[in-house]
Amino acid sequence: MERTTTPQTTRGPDAPRKNDKVGWLDLPNKDQLFILALCRLSEPLSNVCLLPYIYYLVRSALAVKNGDSSDRTATAAEISTYSGVLVASFSLAQFVASLPWGRLSDSYGRRFSVVIGLAISVISNAAFGFSRSFSALLFWRTIAGLANANVGIMRTMTAEIVGPDRKFQTKAFLLLPLVFNSGMVLSLALGGLLAEPAVNIPFLFKGVQWAVDYPYALPAVINSVMLGSALLLAVFWLRETLTGKEDNKDIGLRIGHAMQTTCFRRQKAFYQALSGAEDVLLDSPPTAQSVTLDESKESKEPATPVENAALGGSNMRAKPSLRSILTFRTIAAMVSFGLLPLHNSTFMHIFPVFLATPPDGVQHEHTNLLAFTGGLGLHAASIGIWLAVFGIGGILLQLFIYPRMQARIGTLGVFKVSLIIFPLVYLLAPYLSLLPDKGTFSFLRWIGLAIIICGQIMARTMAIPSTVILLTEAAPAKNVLGTVHGAGNMLACLARAVGPAVGGAVYSVGVKEGVIGAVWWFYLVVVAVVAAGWCFGVQGRAERRLDRYRSSPV
């Protein structure tokens, strides 16, 4: 196919300039981004809230499962195995539903999947909190996973809302990971502080029977209330962004428009294309020009069957096949997208269990730098506070450091830096149990804990937005963004399901064999090294191939 290029001396008003500095307030359609960001809270609130108290929740559920009248003391190995299954069920459900959600959103619109997913999340969170048996916990967590399989669609909506201007994309694609991190901080803090309220908040819940009977219901109920608020905003004001359907208004949007007009007494307004400014009017749906990728701009990438189909007519006329979507560059980015949660989600499950595992007070003959066991024995509130406090540091890093790093060394460069940090953190983490918890040098344990948490959060804060940006840029055409993100999210969900399940089993074996570091050294380090090898090797080659193509003469 003949290629055409635009002379470099001509530059459109929307083309990114080298010295452009984009602030958060410069992003277009901020009202839509705000609502979408609140909707993005659904996954961290539904998925992460239980982590600070998962050790104690599973121990309580196992007592009910075995018909004990008292809280039976289960072994750390048993709790690790069951908690791994519970954590994995959410992501396994996401894996099953991700690609169907993506394909449906490409055909029928993004708004439907976001609203329905939020509604189911509200119900499943409340039901999870009032579940006492392990089977009920597993069922409602699976339902929540099915409802939250629309994360890839939200990423696609981000791209469609901000439009084709690349100078906005770095900030915009930082938004959802930033909200995810904020949601994780909030969720971890709520989970740790609100679990067992009759014990942890006696001045409010002492003698309250439901708080005694359902000690882990309060965090889930608070989650449902917050997600219910996001659901109302989405129903009434989140607009459709799929090309060709931007003007569609269902009954929810009509009611929202009527409420907005009545409350604020505003005259009906419409979006206008303003040179050098953003779309700021709120009353009408964004036009195709304001939210979709610019079809008129030439791309100096190899034309694919997907692009030919897109250029030949509307994306609603024919669906491109998966084979034409999965180019070498797309597959390379997608595998990196999936390898990251394979170890990151395992850490998010194993680390709280490790922190809650009672320390091994027995001095064994064969204890050495490899064969040792025991955790830190922290309570749920302490675990939640530790993880939440350092999560705030991750947010600050994402706000102020990541954009500067990305501008200096590029998205792939930032991703590579994070992949160097991960294995170092995993290698050192189990040695926290060898540091003294009493006496003059007990402060070393807390310094070590801070270093491990800070290192992991710093690495994932750099890695998550990088993988999202790289996957988005690897999509061969704009009309398959939903499918690409759906497939990527499907792979990531499978990784998040396999990781905690395998990690929990390996942790259990390590506890039984007296090698608490087994899951860290023989699983997490190995996966992190493989992810780094793939990025530096295969993905790097795909990006270099594209750079050579772009720089080649016509």
N, C-alpha and C positions, 0 to 999 in steps of 0.2 A: 504494500500500500504506500502511495506517495506521501511523504511527510512534508508539512509546511511549518515554517517557524515565523515568529514575529521579530522584526529587527529590534535590537536591544536599545536603539535610540528612542523608540516610542514606548511610553509607559502610561497605562491607564491610571485614572485617579484612584482606583482601589488597589493597585498593585503594591505589594509590600516593599517598603524602602529599607535600606540598610540601617538607617538611624531612627526608624520608627520605634517609639516607646509606647506600648499599649498598657493602660491601667485598667483596673477592674471596672471602673465607671465608664470606660470607653467601649465596653462590649455592647453590641446591638441587642435589642429585644430582652432587656434585663428582667422584665416582669416574667417572661416565659422561662428564662434560665433560673429565676428564683423559685418558681413553682416546681420546675423539674428537679432542682436541687433538693427541695423538701421531699419530693417523691423518692429520691435516691436514698433517703434515710431508711427506707423500708428494709433493705437487706441487712445493714449493720445492726439495726435494732432487733430484727427477727433472728439473726444468726449469731451475733456476738454476745448478746446480753447475758447468756447463761454461762459464759466461760469462767468468770470469777468464782462461781459457786457450783460448777458442774461436778466437781469431786463430791461435794456434799449432797447435791441433788440426786446423783446416781446412787450414792450410798443409801439415801432414804428410799429411793424407788426399789432398790434391790431388797430392802427389808420388807416392803409391801409385797413384792413379787414372791418372796418365800413364805409369806403368811406369818411373819413374826409380829408379836404384839409390841415389841420394843425395837428400837433402831439397831438392827444387827450390824456389827462391825465387819464390813467386807474388807477383803485384802486390797492393797493398792493395785496389785496386778489385775484383780477382777474388775475393780472400778475403772482402770485404764482401758480394758477391753470394751466394756459396755459404753463408756463415754465416747470412745472412738467410733462405735457404731452410731451413737446418737448424733454426733457431730457430722459424720459422713452422710447420714440420711438426707439432710438438708441439701447438700451439694449434689447428691445422686439424683434427687428429684429435679433440681435445676438442670442437670445434664439431660434428663429425659425430655424436658419441656422447652429447652432453649431454642433449638433449631425450628421446631414448629411455630413458636412465638415469632421468631424472626421472619419466617416465610409469610405468616399471616399478616404481620405488620407491613411487609412490602406490598401486599395485595389489598388489604382493607384499612390500613392506617395504623399510626403509632398510638394514638390516644386511647383506643379501646383496650389495648393490652395493659397500659399503665393503670387505668382506672380499675379494671377488673382485678388485676394483681394486687392493688392496694386494698380493695374491699375484702379479698380473701385473707390478706395478711392481718387485717384488723381482727377478724374472727379467729384465725388460727392462733394468734398470739394470746388472746384472752383464754381460749380453751387450753392451751399449753400450760398456762399458769395454774389452772385448777385441776390438772391431771396429777394423779398420785402413783399410778403404776407405770412401769417402764414401757409397756406396750402402748399405752395412751400417749405418753410423751413422744414415742417414736412416730405414732400416727400423725399427730398434729404438727410435729416438726417437718415431716414429709410434705404435708399439705402446704406449710409455709414455704418450703423449697420450691414446690410447683408454682406458687404464686409469685415468687421472686426470680423467676427465670427470664424476666424481661429487662435485665440490666443492660444487655447489649443494645436493646431498642432505645434505652435512654441515652446511651452513648451516640447512637445514630441521630437521635433528635437534637443532641447538642451540636453536631456538625451541621444539621439542616437549619437550626435556629440562627447560628452565627453567620452562615453563608460561606461563600467561597474565599473570602479574603484570608490569606494565610497568617497575616499579622494578628488576627484575633484568635487563631486556633490554639496556640500554646496556652493562652490564658483560659480559653473556654474548656480545653481538655484537662486543665488542672482543676476545674471546678468540681466535677463529679468525684474524683479521688479526694479532693479537699473535703467535700461534704461527707464522703465515706469515712475519712479519718476522724472528722468531727463527730460523726455518728458513732464511731467506735469508741471514742473518748467518753462521750455521753453514756453510751450503752454499758461500757465497762464500769463506769462510776456508779450508774444506777443499779446494775446487777450486784456489785459488791456491797453497796451501802443499804439497799432496800431488801435484799434477801434476808429471810428470818427476821422480819420487822419486830416481832414480839421480843426478840433478844437484843437486836441492834438499835431499835428505836423504842425503848420501853415507855418513854414518856407519852408516846402517841398510841402505841398498839398493845401495851400490857393489858392482858385480860380480854382482848378482842378475839373472839373465838375463831373467826375465819382466818385470821392471821396465824393462829396456832395450828389449825387444821391444815392450812395450805401455806406453808412458810415461804414458798417461792412464787406465790401468785402476784405479789405487789409489783415487782419489776415488769412482769408480762402485762399487767393491767395498764401500767403507765405507758408502756410501748403502744398498746392498742389505742389509748387516748391520743397520743401524738400522731400516730399514723392515721387515725380518723380525721384529724385536723387537715393533714396533707391530702387526704382523699377528698374532702369537701372543696379544697382549693382546686384540685385537678378536675373534679366534675364540673365546676362552674367556670373555670378560667383557663385551663390548659388547652391550647389550640392544637389542631392537627397540623403536621409538618410534611406529610408525604406529598410528593410532587403530584399535582393534579387534584388533590383533595383539600388544599389549604382553605378553600372557601366553605367547606362543609360545616354546618352548625347543627348539632343535635339539641335535644331539649335542655340538657345541662348547660350548654353554652348560652342558649337563649335566656334561661333563667338568670345565669350569671350576668349577662349583659343588662337585663332588666334591673337586677339588684344594683349593679354599678351605676346605672343611669339614675335610679331612684335615690340612692344614698348620696351621690356626689353631684347630682343635678348637672351632669355634663351633657353637652350637645354631642351628637354622633360625630365621630371623627374617623378618618381613614389614614392608613399608612401612606406616606409619600416618599419617593426616592429623593433624598437630599444629598448633594455632593459634599463629601467630607463630614457628614453628620450621621447619627444613628437614627433608627426608627424608634420614636418615643411615644407615639400615640397608642392607647391601650384598647380602644373600643372595637376595632375591627381585626379580622384575622390577617396575618402577614401574607403578603403576596408571594408568588413563586420566586420573583426576583429577590425578595428580601430574605428568604430562608433557605433556598436551595443552592447547590453548587452550580457555578456558572458554566452553562453548556457552551457558551460562545468562545470561552478561552481555550486556546490550543494547548494541549499537553504534549510535551516532547517525550512521551513514553511510547513503547510499542503498542500499536493498536491491537486490541484483542477482539474476539467475537462478541464479548460483552459490550465493548465500546461501540462496535459497529451496529449492534442492535439498538443501543441507546441513541446513537446519532441518526439511525434510520427512522425513529419515531418515538412515540411516548413509551415510557417504561411499562405502561399498563397493557400494551398490545401483546407482548411476548415475554415470558420469563426466561432469562438465560439459564443454562444448565449449570450444575455445580462444577462440572469438569472445566467449563470455560472460566468460572470464577476463581478456581484454585490454581493460580499461577505459582511459579517457583517462589517469587517474592512473598506472595500471600501465605503460602504454606510455611515458609521460614519464619515469618512474623507470628503466625498462628501457633506454631510449636513453642516458640519463646513465651507467648501469651499463656500457654498451658503449663509449661514447666515451672513458671514462677509460683502459682498456687500449689503445685505439687509439694513444695517444701515449705512455703510461707504458711499455708493453712495448717500443715502439720505442726509447725511451731506454735501457732495460735491455739492449738488444742493441747499439745504436750506440755508446753511451758506452764500454764496454770495448774495442770495436774501435778507436775514436778514441784511447783511451789507449795502445793497443798499436801503433798506426800509427807508423812511424818519422817523426821530425821532418824537415821539408824544410830541408836545410842550404844550399840554393841561393838566392841573392838574385835575385829576378825583377824585371824592369823595371816590370811593370804591377801589382806588389803594392800593395794598398791595404786599406782597412778592410772591403772586401767580397770582393775577389779575393785570397785567400791559401790555402795548403794546408799539409799536414803535421799529424801528431799529436804525442803526448808521448813515444812510444817506451818505455813502461813494460813491465816483465816481468810474467808472470802472477802471481807471488807478490805483487808490489807492488800490482797491481790488486785482487787479492782482499783484501788487508789494508786498503787504502783504503776499499773499499766495505763491508767488514765492520765496521770501526771506527765509521763513521758510521751504519751500520745499527743499532748498539747505541744510538746517540742517538735513532733513530726509535722503538725499543722504549720507552725512558724517556719520550719524548714521549707515546706511546700510553698508557702506564701512568698518568702523573701530570698531563699537561696536557690531553689530549683530553677526558676526562670533565668537567673544569671548564669547558672551552670549550663543550662540548655542553650542559651545564646552563645556561650563561649566554646563549648566542646560538642554541641549538637545532641539531639535526642539519643542517638545510639551510643554516644560517648558517655552520657550520664548513666544509661542502662548498664554499660560495661563496668563503671565504677561500683555500682550497687552489687553487681555479681561477684566482685572481688571481696566485698565486705561480708556477704552471707556466710560462706564457709568458715571464715575466721570466727564469727560469732558462734556458730554451731559447734565448732571444735572446742571452744572454751566453756560453753554454758554448763555442762555437768559438773565442772570443778567447783561450782558454787557450794555444793554440798560438803566439800572438804574444808571450806573456810570456817573458822571458829564462829559459833553463834553466842558464845559467852566469854567474858574475860576482857583483858586489855585490848586485844586485837579483834574484837567482834565487829568493829566498824568496817573491817575489810570485806566482810560478807555483803554489807549494804553498798559499798563502793563497787564491788564486783557485780552485784545485781543491777546497779544503775548502768554500768558499762555495757552489760549484755543487752538490756532492754533498749538503751539508747542506740546501740549499734544496729540492732535488728530493725527498729522503727526507722532509723535514718535510711537504711538500705531499701526497705520496702516503700518508703515515701518517694524515693527517687525512681524505683523500678516500676511501680504501678502506673503512673501517668505516662511513663516512657513506652511501656508495652501497648497502652491504648493508642497513643499517637502513632506508633510504628504500624500497628494493625490497620488503623484508619488510612494512613498514607499508602498502605500496600493494596488496598481495594482497587481492582482494575477499572471501576467506573462508579459514578455516584449512585446509580440506580440499584446497586447491589450492596450498599452499605449495611442495610438491615440484615441481609443474609450473611455477610462476612462477619459482622459483630455477633450475630446469632450463633454461627458456627464456632467462632472463637470462644464465646461464652460457654457454649456446649462443651468444648474441650476443657476449658478452665474448670467448669463444674465437675466434670469427671475427675480431674486432678484433685479438686477439693474433696471429692468423695473418697477416692483411693488413698490420698495422703493420710488423713486422720485415722482411717480404718487400719491401714498397714502400720502407721506410726504407733497407734495404740497397742496393736498386737506385739510389735517389737519392744515397746516400752515394758509391756507385761512380762515378756520373756527375760528382758534385762533385769527387772526387779527380782524375778524368781532365781536367776542365776547369779545375782550379786554384782551385776554390771549395769549400773544406772545409765552409763553413757552409751549403751549399745545403740539406742535409737538416734542419738546425736551423731555418732561417728560412722555407723554403718548404714544409715539411711539418709539423714538430713545433709550431711557433708557430701555424700556421694551424689545425691540429686542436685545439690547446688553446684558442684563441680561440672556435672553433665550439662546443666543449664548454661554455665559460663562457656563451656566448650562449644556448645551449639551457637551461642551468640557471636563469639569471637570468630568462629569458623564459618558455618553455613550462612547465618543471617548477615554477617559482615560481607561475605562474598556476594550475596544477593544485592545488598545496597551498593557495593562497589561496581557491580555490573550495571546497575541503573545509572550511576554517576558517569560511567564511561559512555553509556548510550547518549545521555543528555549532552555531554561535552563533545560528541562526535560531530563532524561536519555533515551538512545536509547532503 
